[in-house]
Amino acid sequence: MYKRFMPREFVDSVYDVTPEKLHALGIRGIITDLDNTLVEWDRADATPELMAWLKLIRDSGIQVVIVSNNKEARVKHFAAPLDLPYIFQARKPLTNAFQRGLQLMNLPSHQVLMLGDQMMTDMLGANALHLHTILVKPVAQSDGLVTKLNRRLERRVFNYLRKKGIETWREK
């Protein structure tokens, strides 16, 4: 059961994901969460560092789509200045929004990576479609109410993994 929540990789931040790494994996598109993956959940705009990373990724021919459970106003305010396509109120972990992301990029699932900070939403939904999954350390230590509940469940998964001797970024 825990395999449904497991990412293929753990990284400290999106900046650990490079075009070279993606090309080596055969990845041509990224579906990414927004809040606490790209920026803090309460930060309205992209940081200069994130803008540079997105430019590097896109200049290497890799498409990026934001898939967020947040409201349209939040996601649009963030994505529009970056000229990024987005899906709001995604209802992750349901797979509809992930499928829409694949359609926007016109790519098969084996060529798409999911970047997210939550096992219960991002990894579960992406794994159901067999996307390559990478769990990122949350950018902020604080979370909204629903995410706080998800984090409690995640701690159980991390405890299970620790008992099984499986390394995660929390142990590094």
Stockholm file with secondary structure:
# STOCKHOLM 1.0

chainA/1-172         MYKRFMPREFVDSVYDVTPEKLHALGIRGIITDLDNTLVEWDRADATPELMAWLKLIRDSGIQVVIVSNNKEARVKHFAAPLDLPYIFQARKPLTNAFQRGLQLMNLPSHQVLMLGDQMMTDMLGANALHLHTILVKPVAQSDGLVTKLNRRLERRVFNYLRKKGIETWREK
#=GR chainA/1-172 SS CGGGTCCSEEESSGGGCCHHHHHHHTCCEEEECCBTTTBCTTCCSCCHHHHHHHHHHHHTTCEEEEECSSCHHHHHHHHGGGTCCEECSCCTTSSHHHHHHHHHHTCCGGGEEEEESCIIIIIHHHHHTTCEEEEECCSSSCCCHHHHHHHHHHHHHHHHHHHTTCCCGGGC
#=GC SS_cons         CGGGTCCSEEESSGGGCCHHHHHHHTCCEEEECCBTTTBCTTCCSCCHHHHHHHHHHHHTTCEEEEECSSCHHHHHHHHGGGTCCEECSCCTTSSHHHHHHHHHHTCCGGGEEEEESCIIIIIHHHHHTTCEEEEECCSSSCCCHHHHHHHHHHHHHHHHHHHTTCCCGGGC
//
